[in-house]
Amino acid sequence: MLYRREIDGLRALAVVPVILFHAGIDVFSGGFVGVDIFFVISGYLITSIIIGEQEKGRFSILKFYERRARRIMPVLFFVLLCCLPFAWAWMLPMQMKDFGHSIIAVCLFVSNFLFWKETGYFAAAAEEQPLLHTWSLAVEEQYYLVFPLFVMFCWRFGRKTLVAIIAIVAILSLLLADYGSVHFASANFYLPTTRAWELLAGSLTAFILSGRTQKPNEILSLTGLALILFSIVAYDELTPFPSFYALPPVIGTALIILFAAQGTLVARILSTAPMVGIGLISYSAYLWHQPLFAFARIRSLTEPSTALFLTLSVTSLVLAYFSWRFVETPFRTGRITMLSSAPRVLTATAIGTGLFIAIGFVGSRDNGLQFRLPQTARTVLAEKANHDPAMDTCLFDKGESNIEHPVRACLTAHSTSSKTILIGDSHAGAIAGEALREFDKAKVDLYAMSHSACLGFSGFYVSDPKYRLRCNSFFSGIENYIRDSGVDTVIMLDRWSLYIDGGGFDNGEGGVEALTPIYADLLENESEAAGRFDDARKARVLERYLQDIKKYLDGGTKVVLVYPIPEAGWNVPDLVAKAAMAGETDPIFSTSAELYRKRNATVLAAFDALSHPNLYRVKPAEFFCGTIVKDRCLNNQGYEKIYYIDSNHPSNAGAALVVPAILKAVEASRADTSADKLATSTETP
């Protein structure tokens, strides 16, 4: 097969946007399409090799796998080896455990399945996965395992039949990808069934050029380049992908391969020394960049700067050059004499794979080798698992509508019944334990009932398929209990803004909550399938909030309305533990109070506008924000007070900031003190 300089230039056009996309450079918001370019190139090159050898009657599957092993495994093993000391020194236990799993998956070329199950490619948590990018390598290897055998089997039926079968499979894969981009987006992104058409597009390109001279065409090659550049700058993480949106970069790559013959403008651009040079080291550069970025994020207490990411981008190219020259090239060209034959190469690959799988198993043991951490960090991390037992008992998850009320463990200890009930989602569940204890000390009855991912009212459904209709069934039962038992005071605590906006909290400082979007809509609008960004849906959800609150108030029930609890964005125990690992003496982390107000502006304004003699308000922001650090909402105070168990649920320490005000509001309601009071506390956190 003749060497084509412009193909190496095309590799550069693929890898640089990927690196800069992961570096967070906005103009490369669609840089992830570089992976699709790689898929087309791989399909073209591998198929060209297979066709050439099949036509000469000398194709060997053993030799094919030997070449793949020489090309892929040495530098992959080298990068994995270089990651190990940084993982040991900097990773939190869960990160180390996940890293161990990912090493195993990478070595078995199934990391795409692992990351599909564990995380989303565009999620914040994914950015701290050093081996996340190997999902595409796994897809290619799965193609390499199947496609040669497929060609060998179908070759006997003739070229036209083989090409027709490949075209049909490619079309079916594309149609599945477009369907999957809406109905199973995460699986669609990672799995080979919805990526196969991109590799097969390269294969079809190889068949078109096989036995023919490449015909230069300025217009078509420039069109191909324009399609790729358009995708890189116009797409972003909200673009459904892969889908029909992947056609421009895939078709663009195919057009360049077919028509950017030497002499065309596109070929001259792609054949320049810098483009070819980066293309030659593109595989190594691709392997290096994600570990560099991930470990920078893992090491830093806040989001690293753009300048640092640009520096690391250049560093990835420098490291790529050295690994290409001293690792990739010697192994690929057979200079290593002890690996001079296919059996030796494949045996060495098997041994290396076995060793790294063993390392992966070790890394995932003992809760991620927790003994590596200083005691302070281990104590802080215990807060994550130390959620109040009430969350296990009084926070429901399966939409139960036939509960025998009251559940004894969810009542204050001194009570046999209660005229006051705390209802809501997991935020209500998170404060339930502290509330039950404090109310019990004050000899005030309380009953706590909450459900994960559900507003505290019937008549809603949520977008998460797991909870979609559970919310309505659970809170219909709760409302029946409230009515039948004569409850006279309802404490309402929900993550109100989440169900309107649908997205996790981004604190603007590197703390981006890893949350699959979840939003609510009215049950009667379920057939409309309104999306997260539908303004009409948002408006009617907020209006129903107010209607349901007023329904209680106008019916004579007193309502203690708890405004949104400030969210942190980052996992607070993890962040504080990282500070301990970095030797910080008395860390205090906080988020912007202004951003809290902006995030919750619609809900805050609507709640402030409510007025009724039976209404009492509690504003958690008064106790989290502006108390220690001006215009900031506290996440912790040193290592002793950790106010969250994750990125948004208050810990017992966090609940203790709010519960006294809730208790005060309930006591005021029972004493019938002045109506529509704002419940406040004189205590500082």
C-alpha positions, 0 to 999 in steps of 0.5 A: 500500500502506497504511503500518503502524506495527506493521510497523516495530515488528516490524522493531525486534523483529527487529534488536535481538535480532540485535545483542544476540546478536552482542554476546554477551548471553546472554539473547538467545542465539536473537537470530539468529532476527531474520533470519528475522523480516526474511525474513517481513517482506520476503516480505510487503511485496514480494509486497504491492507486486507484487500491488497493481501486477499487479492494476492492470496496471502492474507494471514489473520495471525500476521494481521493481529501481529501488526495490530499488536505491534502498533497498539500495545507497546505505547499503550502499556508504556502510558499505563505504566507512567500513570501508575505512580500518579494514581497512587499519589493523587487518587482518592479511593473511589478514583483508584478503584475505578482506575483499577477497573479501567485498566482491566477493561482497557487491556481486554479492549472493553473499556467502551462498555465499562465507561458506558455503564459508569459515566457519560463522556461529557459528564464532569466525573468523566474528566477525571478518568485518565483512561476514558479516551480508550473507549475509541481504541476498544471500538477499533479493536472490536472492529479489528477482531470481527472485520477481517474474519468477516471479509475472509468469509465473504470474499468467496461471494465476490467483491460486489456482494461483499461491498453490498453487505458492508453498505447495508450494515453501514446504513443499518448502523447509521439508522440505529445511531440516529435512533439511539441518540434520542432513546439511549444516548449513552450506549449510543455513544460508546457501543460498536453497533452505532459506531460501526458505520463510521469504520465501514464508511472508511472500508467502502472508501477503500473498496472504491479506490482499490485497483484505481488511481486516485482522481484529484478533485479540488471542489470535492476535497475542499468540501470534505475539509469544510465539512470537517471544520464546520463540525469542529466549530459548530457542534458541542456537547449538546449535539446528539452524537453519533447520529445524522449529525456525524455525517458531515465529519464522516463524509468529509473525511471520505471525500478527502481520502478519495479526492485530495490527491497530491497537487490539490490544495487540501493535499498540499495543506495536509502534507505540510511538515507540521501536519504530517509530523503531528499525524505521525505521532497522533496515536501517542498524542491521543493516548497521552493527552487525557491522562495529563488532563485528568491527573491535573484535575485530580491534583487541583482543588479547583478547575485548572486554568486554560493556560495550564491545559494549553501547556499540557496540550503541548506537553502531550505532543512532546511526550508523543514524539518521544514515545513515538520515536523510542517506543512505537517505532522500534516495536512496530518496525521489528527492531526489537529482535526478541520480538521478531516473530508473530508468536513472540509478539502475541506472547509478549502481548498476552504477558503484558496484558496479564500483568496489567490486569493483575495491577488493575485488580490490586488497585481496585482492592481494599476500597481503592487502596485507602491505606495510601491516604493520610488519616485526616483524609480517610476520616473526611471521606467517611462522611460520604458513607455516613449518611443518616440512617433515616435516609435508609428508612424514611427516604423511599425509592420505589414509589410505594403507595400502600405504606402503613402509616405512620412508619415508626422509625420516621416519627420522633422517638417520643411520639406515637403520631404527629400532626406535623409532617416533613415531605419532599425529595432526597433533600428532605430525606437528608435532613430527616434524621437531624430533624427527628432528633432535634424535634424530639429534644424539643418534645415537638412531634414530627413525621418524615416521609420523602422519596428520591428524585420526586417532588413532594406532590402528586400529579407530576412525572419526572424524565428519569425512566426509573422514577417516571411514575413512582412520584405520583403513586408515592405522593398520592398515598402521602396526600391521602394520609395527610388528609385522613390523619388530620395533619395540620402542618406540612414542612415542604423541602424539595430541590425545587429548581432542579425539576424546572431546569433539569440540569446538575449544578455548575458552581463556575469554579470547576465543581460540575455536578455529575447528574443525568438531566432530570426534570418534571412535568405535569402528569396530564402532559406526559404524552407531549414529551416536552423536553428539558428546555421547553419554556412552557413546561417550566412555566406550568411546573412552577405554576403547579408548585404554587397551586399545590402550596396554596391548596394546602394553605387555603384548606387550613393546613399550615405550611413551612416552606423551605426554600432551595438548599444551596448546592455545592457542585463538587463532591465536598468530602472528596474535595476536603479529602484532596485538601488533606492529601495536599497538606492543607491545614484548615481548608474552607470551601465555598461557592458563590451566593450570587450564583445560588440566587441566579440558579434559583431566581425563578423559584425564589421570586415565586416563593417570595410573592406568596402571601398567606396567614398559614405560610411560614418560610425558612431560607437555608441560604441565610445559614449557609451563605454570607456567615463566614465568607462574604457573598459565599455559601459554605461547603465546610469549615476545616476538617471538622464540619463537612456540610454535604455528603456529596455535591448537594445533599446536606450532611447532619452538620449541614442539616444542623444549620437549617433544622433549628429554623424549621423547628422554630417555624413549626413552634410558631405555627402551633402557637399561632404567632403572626402569620406569614413569618420569615423563620430565621435563626440567630445562630451562626454556623 
